[in-house]
Amino acid sequence: MNPYQTLYIYEIEGKIFHAGKIFQENFLGCWLEAGFSYLFFSEESKERVEEYLRKTPSLSFRSETVMDYRNWEAGKEFEPFRVGKLLVYPFWEEVEKVDGELSIKLDPGLAFGSGNHPTTSKCLEGLVRIYEEDSPRRVLDLGCGSGILSLASVRLGADTVLAVDNNNLAAETSERNCALNGLENKIRVVEGDALQYLDWGADLLIANMSYPVIEQLLNCFHFGKERWYLISGLLRTEVQKIIERLPEFSIRVVRVLSENLWFTILGKKDD
């Protein structure tokens, strides 16, 4: 059964660490951002939260939001879907698999990573195209979210993936999905700044992030050393700006994938 139906979100001023150990029942996760904690529950839990805050004067209650999970996930239900030979399905469902399919069991959590968004689905399409032509062994996945692209890379043939996200909840979700698929030995998840890991040394760089962060990547000394590139999370005017800069790094645009105003660049380093 889908554990994500209605979300009860409590905004707290101040940071709550190890919230899962504090709240436990019906607790889904804690998103830490800019001095605030966002507590997610599957059931109404305001009284429990306020009781904890009374014991912790350094924290204060700011707001409560009740939201349908579909709205959190761009208004769509997370259902099984296929991209090439990849099969992605929710961990709470049993799915009949076809011979030769590469399956990914996924807990989308609260990390925007079910694959519903065009930036993610087009990255999956790009990955399938890359591995049809080549076999990148080391993959750097920046802005990994739920870890779906890291998992897909390994299923398609990668030996090692470094998955990076600066959001604590995304990193936790990625780790959980690695365990769900038995791939902890191939994927290392790091909570941190993408810029600090550009020199890791990969054959394929995946960057599914916002335009300002991608622009920072291109201005970093270590950008442009990989053989393959998937750059996503871009709108029309933004994708053109990135395309114009790629020749600086001898990166050729192999294909531009798009859906619903979102664009993904599939690029390759010229020999």
N, C-alpha and C positions, 0 to 999 in steps of 0.2 A: 504493500500500500504506500502511495506517495506520502512521505512525511511532511511535505511542504504544501499546505493548503492556504491558510490564513496566517499572515505574519503580524506579530505584535512587536513593535519596535520602540525601544525606550532610549531617548537621547539623554546622556548624562554628561555634565561638565566635569572633566577630570578623567584620568585613565584608570580603567579596571583591568588588572592583569590576572590571568588564570581564572577568568569568569566561569569557565565550564565546571571547575571544581567548586565554585561558590553556589551556582544555581542548579546545575544538574538537570532536574526533571523539566521536560519540555523546552530545554534551552537549545538553541540552534547555533549560536555563535556570537562573537563580539567583534565589532569592527572598530578599530582605533584610528582616529584621524584628527590631526590638528588640535590636540588637547581635549578631544571628546571621545566618549565611548558610546557605541550604538549596540544595544543589547537586543538580540532577536530571539523570540520565543514562538512556539507553535500554539500556545494557549495564552489566554489573558493572565498576566503575571505582575501587574503594576503593584499590587500590595506587597508581594515578595521583594520586588526591587526597592520600594520605599522603606521596607523594614531593614534591608541591608544598608541603605543610605543613612538611616538614622544612627547606625553604628559607625558610620564613616563620614565625619563632618567635613573632610576635605573634598567630598563629592557632592554635587547637587543635581536634582532632577530638572530637566529642561522641557521635554515634550514626550507625547505618546502618539504613535501613528499605527493605524491598523490598515493592512494592505493585503489584497489578494495576491498570492504568489505569482499568478500569471502576469500581473502588472509589473512585478519586479523583473520578470523574464520577457519583457517586451510584448506582453499581452498574449503569449503563446504557451500552449501546453508542451511539456517536454515529452515527445514521443519518439520511438525508435526511427532512425533514418539511416540512409546509406549514401556514401560518397565513394564512387568506384567500388573497390572491394572492401572498403571500411564499413563496418556496422557499428553505430553508436546507439546505445540504449540505456534507459534509466535502471539503476541498480535494483529497484523494487519490482521490476517486471521480468518475467521469463520470456525469452524471445527464441523463436525457431531460427537456427542458423543454417545457411547454405554452405556446402562444401567449398573451401577455399576462401571464405570470408574471414576478415581480420576483425575480431570483435573488441569493442571497448565498452566496459561496464562503467557507467558514470554517475557519480553523485554531484549534481550541479551546485548544491549548496547555495551560497549567497554570493558567489564569485563571478556572476555573469558569464558562465562558461558551458551552457548546455549545447551550444552549437547552433542555436536558433538565429543568432545575429549574423547578418551578411558578412561581416568582417571575419568571423570565425569559420563560417561555412566555405567561404572562398579561400581561406588559408588551407582548409582541409582539401579542397579541390586542387590547390597549388601543390600541396604535399604529394598527392597521388601522382600528379604530372611529373614532379621532380624524380620520384622513385621509380617511375616507369622508364626514365632515361638514365638515371645515375643511382648511386648508392651511398649518399652521405652518411658517414659513420658517427661523427660527432656533431651534435645539434645544440645550439644555444637558443633557448626559448625565453625571450624577454617580454615581461607582462603576461605571465603564463596563465593567470586566472585560475580556472578549475584544473588546469593541467591537460586539457583535452588534446592540444596540439603536440605536447610532449609525448603523450600516450600514443597518438597516431604515428608519430615519427618512429617510435620503437616498433610498433606493430608492422610498419612498412619496411624496417630493416636497420634502423640506427642502433649502434652498440651502446652509446652513452649520450645522455641528455643532461644539460644543466638548465633547470627551470627557475626563473627569477621573477619575483613580484615584490613590490614595496608595500603591499597591503597584507597585513597579518592574516586576515581571514582567507584571502586567496591562497597564500602559502599553505595554510592548514588544510584547505580543501584539496589542493594539489597532492599533498602528502597522503591524504585519505584515499584519493583516487589511485595513486600509485599502489597502495596496499590492496585496494579492491581488485586490482588487476595483476597482483603479484609481480610488480615491476620496480620494487624499491631498489633492487640491485643495479638497475640500469638508469634510473632517473634520480638525480640529486636536486632537491628543492631548497632554494635559498630565499629568505626574506631580506630584500635589500634593494639598493639603487642599481638600476640597469647599467648605468654608465661605468660602474666599478667592475663589471664583468666582461666588457667588450674584448679584453685581451686574453680571454680563456683559451681561444684556439679551437675554432669549430670549422666544419665543412659547410654547414648550413646555419644561417642566422634567421630566426623568426622574430619579428618585432610587430606585434599587434597592439598598438598603443595610440595615444592621442598625438596629433600633429606636433605640438610643441616639444614633446619628449623625443619624437623621431628626429626632429630638427636638431636637438641637442646631440643625439647619437651621431648624426652626420658631421657635427662640428668637433667630435672627439677624435683624438689622434689615432686610436686603435680601430676606427671603423674602416671597413673595406678590405679586410684580410680574408674573408670567407669565399668559398667557391659559388654558393647559392644563397639567394635572399628571398624572403617573403616579408614584405613590408605592408602593413594593413592598418585599418582604423582611420582612413583618410577620406575626406570629402573631395568633390571635383576640383576646386581651386587648389586644394592642398596637394593632391596627388600630382598635379602638373608641376608644382614647385619642386617636389622631391624628384620627379623624373628628370627635370632640367639639371639637377645636381649630380645625378648618378655617374655621368661620364667622367667627372672629376676623379672617380675611384675605379675607372675602367670597368664599370658594371653596365652590362647591356640589359635592356628591358626585353625579356622574352615574351611576356604577355601581361596585359592589364585585365584583371577580373573585376567585374562590378555587379552590384545588385542594390536596388533601392537607394541610389545616390552614394553608396559606400564603395570604396575602391581598394583593391589589393594589387600590389606590384609583385610579379614574379621576375626576379632578376638573376643574372649569372655573370660571374667575373670572366672577362675576356681572357683567353689563353695568351 
